[in-house]
Amino acid sequence: MSYNIENFRRIREEYKEKYKKAEAAADVRRRELWDRIEGLRELDRVLSATGPRLLNAVIGKSGESFEKVKADAERLNHERAILLATHGYPADYSDPRYECEKCHDSGYVDGEICECMKLRLRMAGYESSGIAKLMGEQTFESFRLDYYRTNQRSYENMSYVLRTMREYAENFNPDKSGNLLLLGGTGLGKTHLSTALAKTLIDNGYDVVYTGAIGMIADFEKNRFGNSAGGESGNDLDRYYGCDLLIIDDLGAEVSNQFTVSTIYSVLNNRISLGLPTVISTNLNQTELNARYWDRITSRILGEFRPLLFSGSDVRKLKLTE
């Protein structure tokens, strides 16, 4: 599994800052107590020394037993709690108040990423994938096959498509899963199942980029003209080449010219060469793909991608009649 590296770095910094803030706030409260409670500063000094004493006892560098030092620490903590209580403070008043008590805002528990950080990484993955708004509604579970029951052949076909994409998601491996080509007209569920696929993989820790063909081309255009003007484009095009899975929605909706076609070829060719999987959805059929793109692109798509044909009636229109 590999989370988006930029998201990972940013969120690690967020956790470092959260930890620092919790510790700093605890230090402020501790100094407040020292100013108000006579003898507490000295008691805390003695308590802080029990840590090194415990370590020395464990490795045999002192004449003290581990049990004795542990008993001293427990006694001192008890005295501290009583002292705070007599002045109206809870025993944990000066303890750091972490957002996550499992990892203490470090992001890790026993060397493994904490669930709280995994959740944050998943949410960041939703945002950077470009489909955060759709993820709550368009899942495998919410995909309704009953819309296709009016035609038995379409129903059986879409049952197969759903099962295939769910298995692809559940068994995903960036080195082995291969490519998918989702073919079919508007409103047949291509975007829904693409979104469900992206959500499942992001939840499992994979770096997924979900983009419309128009949006991807726009990023490359901004990068191209930004650089030619001497400015900064602000686009990270590496994500299209290096993510675990690239999902290109609505291929064919973009304006067709030499630049857009060469961009699409560059992305697909590089990912195929690296063995990284790509999922493409398009309203175009094979004849239309051949007419619109270079032979080098169509041969790549038709030769390297597993086709899944979406059939049935326009689900969007059916929903309007409910």
N, C-alpha and C positions, 0 to 999 in steps of 0.2 A: 504494500500500500504506500502511496506517496501523495501527501497533501501538497497543494499548490505552494511552491517554495516562497513566493512573495507573501502569501497569506500567512504561512507558518512563521516567517521572520517577524512580520508585523505583530502577530498575536503573541509571540514569545516576548517581544518588547512590551506589549500591553501587560502581560503577566508580571514582568519585572517591575513595571511601574506600580501595579496594584500592590505587589509585595512591599515595595519601598514605602508606599503611602501608609499601609497598615502598620508597618514597623515604626514609621515616624510619628504617627498618631498615638501609638502605644507609648512611645518615649515621652511625648508631651504629657500624657496622663500620669506616667510614672514620676516625672519631675514635679507635677502638681502635687502628687501625694507626698513626695519628699519635703516639699515646702510646708505642707500642712500637718504632717505626722512626725513627731520627734522620734528619732531612732530608726525610722524605716530605711533611710539611705544606708546605714551601716548594716542593717539586717539583709538588705538586698545585695550588698557587697559580699557578705559572707555566703549568701545563697549562690551567687554567681560563681564562687570558687568551688562549689561542690561538683560542677561539671568536670573540670580538670582532675579533681580528686577521684571521681568515679573512673575516669580513663586510666589514671595511674594505678588504681587498685586492680583494674582488669588486667593490665599488662605486667603487674607485679613490680612497679617502680616505686612503690611506697610500702610502708609497713602496715597500712590499713587494709582491712578486709572490705570487699565490695558491699557486704551486708551492713557493716557499720556506717559506711559513707551514705548508703541509701537511707538508712534509718535517720541519720543526721539531716538529710535533705527533707525527708517527710516531716520531721519535727519542726524544722525551720519554716516550711511552707504552712504548717498548722499554726505556728506562732504568728506568721504574717497575716493569715486569714483572720485570726482573732483580733489582731491590731487594727486591721482595716474595718472590721465589723464594728468595733467600739467607736469608730469615727464616722460610721454611717456609709461605708463603701462596701460593695460586693467584693468577694475574694478575687474575682477575675477582672477587676476594674482596669488594671493596667496591662492586661493581656492584649496582644494584637487581635483585631477583629477582622478576620479574613472573610472574603466572600465565599470561599470554599473551605470548609473545615477538613475535608479529606486531604487536599494537597497543600493547604496553607498558602494558596495563591502562587504556588511554584509551577503548576501545570503538570506535575508528575507525582505518582505514588509508586514507590518501590521500583523506580526506574521505568515505569510505563506511563504513557500519557493519561492523565486523569480524565474522567468522563466529562467534567466541566469544560476542559480544553478541547476535547473531541467535539462537543456540541458547538463551541465557538468556531472551530475550524469548519464544521459542517455548514454553519450559517454563513461564514465567509465564502465557502465554496458555492453556496446558492447565489450569493451576491455576484461573485466574479464570473459565474457561469452564464449570467444574463437572463436567468429564468426564475428568479426568486419569487415573483408574484404568482407564477403558475404552479409552483411546487406543492402548495397546500391543497390544490384541487385535483391536479392531473397526476394520479398515481396508478399503479397496476390494479389496485383494489377498486378504484373508482371507475375503471374502464368497463362500460356496460355492453355486453354482447347482445343484450335483448334488442338493441337498435338494429341488429342485422338479421333478426329472425324471420323477417318477411320473405327472405330468399334463402333457402336451405344451403345452396352452394356458397353464398357469401358468408352465411353463419359459420359453416365448417371451415372456410378459408380464414376468417378473422379469428376463430378459435385457435387455429394453427399459428397465426401471426402473433397473437397474444402469448401463447405458450412459448413460442420460439424466442420472443424478446424477453420474456421473464427468465427463461433459462439462460439466455445470454447475459443478463444482469447478474443472476445468482452465481454463475460460473465464470465471471469476467476475469481475464488475465491479460494485462497489456501486451504480453509477449506471444499470446496464443489465440486470442479471441477472434481476430480477423475483422473484416469490414462488413457492414450491412448497407443495403440500398433499399430504401422504403419508397415504393412506387404507388401512385394512385392519385385520383382527383382530389379536389378540395373537400374538406369536411369529413374525411373518412377515418380520422384518428391518428394520423402520422405524428402530428405535434404532441398529442396526448401521450402516446407511447414513448416518444422520444424524451419527453419531460420526465415520465416515470422512470425510464432507464437512467437518465442523468441523476435524478434524486437518489435512486438506489445505490448507484456507484459512489456518489458524494458521501452518502451516509456511511458507506463502507471504507471511506478514507481515500478514494481515488481522486486524482486531479482531472476534472471534466471541464471542458469549455464547450458551451452551447451557444451557437451563434446563427443568426440568419445569414444567408449568402450576401444580402445587401450590406448588412452591418460589417461583415468581415472585409468585403471589398472597400468599404468606406474607411476602415482602419488602415488598410494598405495605402489608400490614396492620401490620407492625412500624413502618413509617414513619409511617403514619397515627396509630396509637395512641401511639407514642413521642412524636410531636410534640404530641398533644393532652394528654399528661401532663406536658409541659414538659421531657421528657428528650431524649436523643439516640438516634436509632434505629440509627445506624451503617450504614444501607443507602444505597448509591449507586444510586438508581433511574435516573439519567441513562443508565447503561449499557444499559438496555433500549430507550431511545429513540434513542441515538446510535451504537451499534456498527455495524460494516460489515454484519454478518449476525446476526440473532437467530433462534435455533432453539428453538421451544417444543415440548417433547416431551409426549405424552400429554394433549393438550387434551381436556377432558371428565372427567378424573379428579378435578378440583377440586370442592369443594362449590359448588353453584350458588345464588347469592343476588344481590341488587342490587349489592353492592359488588364481588364477583368479576366479574360480567358487565360492569360499568362500567369496571373496571380493564383487562380484556381489550380492550374497545372502544377505550379511551384509547390503549393501546400500539399496537394495529393501525392505528388511524386516523392516529396521529401518524407512524408509520413509512411508511405509504402516502402521506401528504401530503408527506413529505420525500423520497420516492422511494427509500427504503432497503429492501432485500430482507429477507424473513422466510420461514422454513421452519416449517411446522406439521405435526406428526404426531398422528393421532387414531385411536382405535378406533371412532369414531362414523361412521355413514353420513349421507347428506344429510338424510334424514328426521329422524334423531336430532339433527343439528345445528340444524335448523329448530325443533325442539321445545324445545331447551335454551337457545338464545340469541336475543337480539333480532334482528329482521329486519335492522337496520343492521349487525350483526356477520356474520350469515350471508351477506348480500348482498355484503359486503366480501370475505369468504373465498371464496365461490363465484364472484365476479366478478373478483377481482384475483389469485387464486392458480391456478397450473397444477396440476391434479390428477394424481397418480400413484397408481394402485391396486395395492396389494400383495396377492398371491393365493397360494394353495397351502396346505400343511399346516403346523401349528405346528412350527417348526424346533426350538424348545426341547425339545419332547417327542421329536422325532426324535433329537436329540443324546443323550438319556438311554438310548436303545436301542442306541447304538453300543458 
